[in-house]
Amino acid sequence: MTSSTLQPRTDARPTVVLVHGAFADSSSWNGVVERLRRDGYPVLAVANPLRSLQGDADLLRAVLDATEGPIVLAGHSYGGSVLSEAAQGHPRVRALVFVASFLLEEGESTGELAGRFPGNELGTALRPVPVPGPDGRTVEDLYIEQEKFHPVFAADVPADVAALMAVTQRPIVGDALADKATRAAWRTIPSWTLVTLQDLAVPAEAQRFMAERASSHVVEVDASHAVTVSRPDVVARVIDEAARATA
């Protein structure tokens, strides 16, 4: 996976739907989008609300329902938790791609899996900000402290780019990380997992564990958690592989 140019294809292409995770936004997929569009894929990067697992999944499900034709669904980090919840039983989702991501079992939470294996440095880098929730109670929006964003989240991203990412990061409600999955779409939909070997947010050991129990096709890359920004060529190639294999 050394070239950034995907091979041309002649068969009908599915729509690639991309779901960002916490502390990022849809622009984190820009390099991936550029490469997929170059190869002729229709692409949609969803604005993940990061408010609650079920609410985020409901929004994604509505987007999937409104998307015509076959779909390849890719999620980064917490976005994987959301897509697995949303895609269960969807008739047009052909493949799932988990990018430095979570493949939750029913009854598991994102936070639980993030902390199950050693190497997670994200927890101590978070800053909670109390905000009003939709039901009137106070909840905590979690941000990565800006000075820790580069070393913990995006170590292989140029410092100036990481600084902009830190300033524009999207917070996640802490309760969303504690919400337990009720569905696991990877049980019935073929999946691919991109394991990031230098990840300090979702340790590689955790990613391998989740991928193995899901019988996911695994690709490994020497990259940080922000792999969609640092190695968009690799991410795009895994998505392309999933699309070709399930065409």
ZATOR-24507 format. One record per residue (C-alpha): residue in three letters; x, y negated, z negated. Coordinates in steps of 0.1 Angstrom, whole numbers. Layout:
BEGIN
lumkol Ala | xx X | yy Y | zz Z
...
! end
This chain:
BEGIN
lumkol Met | xx 0 | yy 0 | zz 0
lumkol Thr | xx 26 | yy -25 | zz 11
lumkol Ser | xx 7 | yy -44 | zz 39
lumkol Ser | xx -19 | yy -70 | zz 31
lumkol Thr | xx -37 | yy -63 | zz 64
lumkol Leu | xx -64 | yy -36 | zz 64
lumkol Gln | xx -68 | yy -13 | zz 94
lumkol Pro | xx -96 | yy -22 | zz 119
lumkol Arg | xx -126 | yy 1 | zz 118
lumkol Thr | xx -153 | yy 7 | zz 143
lumkol Asp | xx -181 | yy 22 | zz 121
lumkol Ala | xx -208 | yy 2 | zz 104
lumkol Arg | xx -195 | yy -15 | zz 73
lumkol Pro | xx -212 | yy -16 | zz 39
lumkol Thr | xx -217 | yy -48 | zz 20
lumkol Val | xx -190 | yy -51 | zz -7
lumkol Val | xx -205 | yy -66 | zz -39
lumkol Leu | xx -179 | yy -79 | zz -64
lumkol Val | xx -185 | yy -84 | zz -101
lumkol His | xx -160 | yy -104 | zz -122
lumkol Gly | xx -154 | yy -98 | zz -158
lumkol Ala | xx -149 | yy -119 | zz -189
lumkol Phe | xx -125 | yy -149 | zz -189
lumkol Ala | xx -128 | yy -151 | zz -151
lumkol Asp | xx -152 | yy -162 | zz -124
lumkol Ser | xx -161 | yy -153 | zz -89
lumkol Ser | xx -131 | yy -172 | zz -75
lumkol Ser | xx -108 | yy -146 | zz -91
lumkol Trp | xx -118 | yy -124 | zz -61
lumkol Asn | xx -108 | yy -149 | zz -35
lumkol Gly | xx -77 | yy -131 | zz -23
lumkol Val | xx -97 | yy -98 | zz -21
lumkol Val | xx -126 | yy -115 | zz -3
lumkol Glu | xx -102 | yy -129 | zz 23
lumkol Arg | xx -88 | yy -95 | zz 31
lumkol Leu | xx -121 | yy -77 | zz 32
lumkol Arg | xx -137 | yy -104 | zz 55
lumkol Arg | xx -107 | yy -102 | zz 78
lumkol Asp | xx -115 | yy -65 | zz 82
lumkol Gly | xx -152 | yy -73 | zz 90
lumkol Tyr | xx -168 | yy -64 | zz 56
lumkol Pro | xx -198 | yy -85 | zz 45
lumkol Val | xx -189 | yy -96 | zz 10
lumkol Leu | xx -208 | yy -111 | zz -20
lumkol Ala | xx -191 | yy -121 | zz -52
lumkol Val | xx -217 | yy -122 | zz -80
lumkol Ala | xx -217 | yy -149 | zz -107
lumkol Asn | xx -218 | yy -126 | zz -138
lumkol Pro | xx -235 | yy -145 | zz -167
lumkol Leu | xx -214 | yy -128 | zz -194
lumkol Arg | xx -243 | yy -131 | zz -219
lumkol Ser | xx -254 | yy -96 | zz -227
lumkol Leu | xx -248 | yy -62 | zz -211
lumkol Gln | xx -284 | yy -55 | zz -203
lumkol Gly | xx -292 | yy -90 | zz -191
lumkol Asp | xx -261 | yy -91 | zz -169
lumkol Ala | xx -269 | yy -57 | zz -155
lumkol Asp | xx -305 | yy -68 | zz -148
lumkol Leu | xx -292 | yy -98 | zz -128
lumkol Leu | xx -268 | yy -76 | zz -108
lumkol Arg | xx -296 | yy -50 | zz -101
lumkol Ala | xx -317 | yy -78 | zz -86
lumkol Val | xx -288 | yy -88 | zz -64
lumkol Leu | xx -284 | yy -52 | zz -53
lumkol Asp | xx -321 | yy -49 | zz -45
lumkol Ala | xx -319 | yy -80 | zz -23
lumkol Thr | xx -288 | yy -68 | zz -4
lumkol Glu | xx -296 | yy -50 | zz 29
lumkol Gly | xx -279 | yy -18 | zz 39
lumkol Pro | xx -253 | yy 4 | zz 22
lumkol Ile | xx -233 | yy -11 | zz -7
lumkol Val | xx -199 | yy -6 | zz -22
lumkol Leu | xx -199 | yy -21 | zz -57
lumkol Ala | xx -166 | yy -32 | zz -73
lumkol Gly | xx -161 | yy -46 | zz -108
lumkol His | xx -132 | yy -60 | zz -127
lumkol Ser | xx -128 | yy -54 | zz -165
lumkol Tyr | xx -162 | yy -60 | zz -182
lumkol Gly | xx -177 | yy -62 | zz -147
lumkol Gly | xx -173 | yy -24 | zz -146
lumkol Ser | xx -195 | yy -20 | zz -177
lumkol Val | xx -221 | yy -41 | zz -160
lumkol Leu | xx -221 | yy -24 | zz -126
lumkol Ser | xx -223 | yy 11 | zz -141
lumkol Glu | xx -254 | yy 0 | zz -160
lumkol Ala | xx -269 | yy -17 | zz -130
lumkol Ala | xx -262 | yy 8 | zz -102
lumkol Gln | xx -277 | yy 39 | zz -118
lumkol Gly | xx -302 | yy 55 | zz -94
lumkol His | xx -298 | yy 27 | zz -68
lumkol Pro | xx -304 | yy 44 | zz -34
lumkol Arg | xx -280 | yy 22 | zz -14
lumkol Val | xx -250 | yy 20 | zz -36
lumkol Arg | xx -225 | yy 45 | zz -20
lumkol Ala | xx -194 | yy 39 | zz -41
lumkol Leu | xx -182 | yy 23 | zz -73
lumkol Val | xx -147 | yy 8 | zz -76
lumkol Phe | xx -134 | yy 1 | zz -111
lumkol Val | xx -106 | yy -25 | zz -111
lumkol Ala | xx -87 | yy -26 | zz -145
lumkol Ser | xx -121 | yy -18 | zz -158
lumkol Phe | xx -144 | yy 1 | zz -181
lumkol Leu | xx -163 | yy 33 | zz -172
lumkol Leu | xx -186 | yy 36 | zz -203
lumkol Glu | xx -205 | yy 66 | zz -214
lumkol Glu | xx -240 | yy 61 | zz -227
lumkol Gly | xx -238 | yy 48 | zz -263
lumkol Glu | xx -203 | yy 33 | zz -259
lumkol Ser | xx -195 | yy -4 | zz -259
lumkol Thr | xx -168 | yy -23 | zz -240
lumkol Gly | xx -152 | yy -35 | zz -271
lumkol Glu | xx -150 | yy 0 | zz -285
lumkol Leu | xx -132 | yy 14 | zz -254
lumkol Ala | xx -109 | yy -17 | zz -253
lumkol Gly | xx -96 | yy -10 | zz -288
lumkol Arg | xx -95 | yy 28 | zz -287
lumkol Phe | xx -59 | yy 31 | zz -273
lumkol Pro | xx -28 | yy 11 | zz -283
lumkol Gly | xx -15 | yy -18 | zz -263
lumkol Asn | xx -44 | yy -42 | zz -264
lumkol Glu | xx -32 | yy -77 | zz -272
lumkol Leu | xx -63 | yy -95 | zz -261
lumkol Gly | xx -82 | yy -93 | zz -294
lumkol Thr | xx -58 | yy -114 | zz -313
lumkol Ala | xx -57 | yy -140 | zz -284
lumkol Leu | xx -94 | yy -148 | zz -286
lumkol Arg | xx -109 | yy -180 | zz -299
lumkol Pro | xx -146 | yy -179 | zz -309
lumkol Val | xx -168 | yy -210 | zz -303
lumkol Pro | xx -203 | yy -210 | zz -320
lumkol Val | xx -230 | yy -218 | zz -295
lumkol Pro | xx -268 | yy -215 | zz -296
lumkol Gly | xx -282 | yy -183 | zz -281
lumkol Pro | xx -313 | yy -178 | zz -261
lumkol Asp | xx -334 | yy -168 | zz -291
lumkol Gly | xx -323 | yy -198 | zz -312
lumkol Arg | xx -297 | yy -180 | zz -333
lumkol Thr | xx -260 | yy -189 | zz -332
lumkol Val | xx -237 | yy -166 | zz -312
lumkol Glu | xx -200 | yy -168 | zz -305
lumkol Asp | xx -186 | yy -176 | zz -271
lumkol Leu | xx -151 | yy -160 | zz -268
lumkol Tyr | xx -123 | yy -177 | zz -250
lumkol Ile | xx -87 | yy -167 | zz -246
lumkol Glu | xx -65 | yy -193 | zz -262
lumkol Gln | xx -50 | yy -212 | zz -233
lumkol Glu | xx -13 | yy -208 | zz -243
lumkol Lys | xx -19 | yy -170 | zz -245
lumkol Phe | xx -37 | yy -167 | zz -213
lumkol His | xx -7 | yy -162 | zz -190
lumkol Pro | xx 13 | yy -137 | zz -211
lumkol Val | xx -17 | yy -116 | zz -222
lumkol Phe | xx -42 | yy -118 | zz -193
lumkol Ala | xx -22 | yy -127 | zz -162
lumkol Ala | xx 15 | yy -122 | zz -167
lumkol Asp | xx 23 | yy -115 | zz -130
lumkol Val | xx 4 | yy -145 | zz -118
lumkol Pro | xx 24 | yy -177 | zz -111
lumkol Ala | xx 24 | yy -199 | zz -141
lumkol Asp | xx 7 | yy -228 | zz -124
lumkol Val | xx -21 | yy -206 | zz -111
lumkol Ala | xx -25 | yy -189 | zz -145
lumkol Ala | xx -27 | yy -224 | zz -162
lumkol Leu | xx -56 | yy -233 | zz -139
lumkol Met | xx -73 | yy -199 | zz -146
lumkol Ala | xx -70 | yy -205 | zz -184
lumkol Val | xx -86 | yy -239 | zz -181
lumkol Thr | xx -115 | yy -227 | zz -159
lumkol Gln | xx -121 | yy -194 | zz -177
lumkol Arg | xx -157 | yy -183 | zz -183
lumkol Pro | xx -163 | yy -172 | zz -219
lumkol Ile | xx -183 | yy -141 | zz -229
lumkol Val | xx -207 | yy -138 | zz -258
lumkol Gly | xx -191 | yy -116 | zz -283
lumkol Asp | xx -223 | yy -95 | zz -286
lumkol Ala | xx -220 | yy -85 | zz -250
lumkol Leu | xx -188 | yy -67 | zz -258
lumkol Ala | xx -205 | yy -48 | zz -286
lumkol Asp | xx -236 | yy -39 | zz -265
lumkol Lys | xx -239 | yy -2 | zz -259
lumkol Ala | xx -243 | yy 13 | zz -225
lumkol Thr | xx -276 | yy 30 | zz -217
lumkol Arg | xx -266 | yy 43 | zz -182
lumkol Ala | xx -235 | yy 56 | zz -165
lumkol Ala | xx -238 | yy 53 | zz -128
lumkol Trp | xx -204 | yy 70 | zz -122
lumkol Arg | xx -221 | yy 103 | zz -131
lumkol Thr | xx -239 | yy 104 | zz -98
lumkol Ile | xx -221 | yy 79 | zz -75
lumkol Pro | xx -185 | yy 85 | zz -63
lumkol Ser | xx -160 | yy 63 | zz -80
lumkol Trp | xx -125 | yy 49 | zz -75
lumkol Thr | xx -103 | yy 34 | zz -103
lumkol Leu | xx -74 | yy 11 | zz -100
lumkol Val | xx -52 | yy 15 | zz -131
lumkol Thr | xx -30 | yy -15 | zz -139
lumkol Leu | xx 1 | yy -3 | zz -156
lumkol Gln | xx 11 | yy -37 | zz -172
lumkol Asp | xx -23 | yy -44 | zz -186
lumkol Leu | xx -25 | yy -59 | zz -221
lumkol Ala | xx -63 | yy -63 | zz -221
lumkol Val | xx -74 | yy -28 | zz -211
lumkol Pro | xx -44 | yy -6 | zz -217
lumkol Ala | xx -35 | yy 18 | zz -188
lumkol Glu | xx -39 | yy 48 | zz -212
lumkol Ala | xx -76 | yy 37 | zz -218
lumkol Gln | xx -81 | yy 33 | zz -180
lumkol Arg | xx -67 | yy 67 | zz -173
lumkol Phe | xx -89 | yy 83 | zz -200
lumkol Met | xx -121 | yy 68 | zz -186
lumkol Ala | xx -112 | yy 76 | zz -150
lumkol Glu | xx -103 | yy 112 | zz -158
lumkol Arg | xx -136 | yy 120 | zz -176
lumkol Ala | xx -155 | yy 104 | zz -147
lumkol Ser | xx -136 | yy 124 | zz -121
lumkol Ser | xx -128 | yy 91 | zz -105
lumkol His | xx -102 | yy 88 | zz -76
lumkol Val | xx -72 | yy 70 | zz -93
lumkol Val | xx -47 | yy 46 | zz -78
lumkol Glu | xx -21 | yy 30 | zz -100
lumkol Val | xx -3 | yy -3 | zz -95
lumkol Asp | xx 24 | yy -21 | zz -115
lumkol Ala | xx 3 | yy -52 | zz -123
lumkol Ser | xx -13 | yy -72 | zz -151
lumkol His | xx -50 | yy -73 | zz -160
lumkol Ala | xx -54 | yy -102 | zz -135
lumkol Val | xx -48 | yy -78 | zz -106
lumkol Thr | xx -75 | yy -93 | zz -84
lumkol Val | xx -54 | yy -124 | zz -83
lumkol Ser | xx -18 | yy -110 | zz -84
lumkol Arg | xx -24 | yy -80 | zz -61
lumkol Pro | xx -54 | yy -86 | zz -39
lumkol Asp | xx -39 | yy -65 | zz -11
lumkol Val | xx -40 | yy -34 | zz -33
lumkol Val | xx -75 | yy -41 | zz -46
lumkol Ala | xx -88 | yy -46 | zz -11
lumkol Arg | xx -72 | yy -14 | zz 1
lumkol Val | xx -88 | yy 7 | zz -27
lumkol Ile | xx -122 | yy -8 | zz -19
lumkol Asp | xx -116 | yy 0 | zz 18
lumkol Glu | xx -107 | yy 35 | zz 9
lumkol Ala | xx -139 | yy 39 | zz -11
lumkol Ala | xx -160 | yy 25 | zz 18
lumkol Arg | xx -144 | yy 48 | zz 44
lumkol Ala | xx -147 | yy 79 | zz 22
lumkol Thr | xx -184 | yy 73 | zz 16
lumkol Ala | xx -194 | yy 60 | zz 50
! end
